[in-house]
Amino acid sequence: MQIQPNAAQLTLLQPLISRPRLAPFLAAAGSPEEAMELYLWNVRLSAAFGEVIALAEVILRNAMAEQLATAYGATWYARDDLFDDRTINGFKNTWRNISMSADRATGKPAQKTLQAVPAGKIVAESTFGCWVNLLDKGGTRGDGPYRKNVDYDSTLWRKALHKAFPHSGGKRATVFTTASHVRSLRNRAAHHEPLIQGVPLRGQNDGGRRARRLPLPDAHAEVLLLVEYIDKDVATWLGQTSRVPELIRVRP
């Protein structure tokens, strides 16, 4: 069911949405009522994007995890010799946030060990950003005289991850760029930020001081492209069933 309030209900809803949050919609619309309609359209669009991204995210992490496990073993995520500090910290946060069920004999939480925590739990609970970082070129690990450069191209990508993306052309940077765009879209939609002017791309500008923005049709295409790198048929099906194009078309 779609939220479609009448004029009176829009008037009731408006004071409950903070003025700073409504400001971009007021600037884009001709009246407070139209701004509320645009705001609700943004809510629907975020939800529609969320459906597509949710599938893309699961497909991505499972494809990557399968290849990493094949190359580096079932507990590949515990191999700190493979990763830079950013990735290590990401998996450490995942590990800290995992809760263990109570031991039936003692009533206390079971001990958290690599043997007790299923690999699938690490895969499922690691952030999308953590997976995108694995597609980056790699950073550094350690401090001071122990500081080392970590090259993901020669390790993670060439030995494992390129196999997760058979339709990408084989270039890590290509997949990373697409995944980064999807991450920007995901974060914006998940936090209910305005999409009316497109998706700001982190670390990029338009030649001035403003962030470069990805138009909404292009942002949708990037999600499908990320899936296409892994499976073309699934990407085609997802594109045919996504609600995003129609919602973009009927923007108030």
Sequence and secondary structure as in RCSB ss.txt:
>XXXX:A:sequence
MQIQPNAAQLTLLQPLISRPRLAPFLAAAGSPEEAMELYLWNVRLSAAFGEVIALAEVILRNAMAEQLATAYGAT
WYARDDLFDDRTINGFKNTWRNISMSADRATGKPAQKTLQAVPAGKIVAESTFGCWVNLLDKGGTRGDGPYRKNV
DYDSTLWRKALHKAFPHSGGKRATVFTTASHVRSLRNRAAHHEPLIQGVPLRGQNDGGRRARRLPLPDAHAEVLL
LVEYIDKDVATWLGQTSRVPELIRVRP
>XXXX:A:secstr
      HHHHHHHGGGS HHHHHHHHHHSSSHHHHHHHHHHHHHHHHHHHHHHHHHHHHHHHHHHHHHHHHH TT
GGG TTTS HHHHHHHHHHHHH    B TTTSSB    TTTS HHHHHHHS HHHHHHTTS   EESSGGG EE 
 TIIIIIHHTGGGG TTS S HHHHHHHHHHHHHHHHHHHTT   TT EEEEEEESSSSSEEEE HHHHHHHHHH
HHHHH HHHHHHHHHH SHHHHHHT  
